[in-house]
């Protein structure tokens, strides 16, 4: 059995959460947590305990040129608080275009994206985590 990871798409209003499967190969959307400060971190800690997660993978929203703006600094600050509070390692992962990608998937499926913000946040977390899992797999199984 592979370690379990939680993917996190941090946002000012909502935090999307995804979880890896038992094989460490697939990310699955889990839930959306209201970003209300300490209670949100407590919920993420509870999810980590319930799922026996060993690490958080938090999306880092870089600008298209790779630089970091205010949103990236907020995500870094959140990741630091989450790590200190949970005692678990937190790894930041470039999340450029994950929310846009998630929105496009729902739009292409005919889903009203304005009414599906919670699902989009979960899907963005799933994309962040899947990117991390894929990179781990590449490290294990080089071509």
WOCOR-V908192 format. One record per run of one state. SS is the DSSP state (h for helix, s for strand, l for the rest). FROM is the first residue (numbers start at 1). TO is the last residue. If there is no record, write none. Layout:
BEGIN
ss	from	to
SS	FROM	TO
SS	FROM	TO
END
This chain:
BEGIN
ss	from	to
l	1	3
s	4	9
l	10	13
s	14	20
l	21	26
s	27	34
l	35	37
h	38	51
l	52	52
s	53	60
l	61	61
s	62	62
l	63	67
s	68	68
l	69	69
h	70	86
l	87	88
s	89	94
l	95	97
h	98	108
l	109	112
h	113	115
l	116	116
h	117	140
l	141	143
END
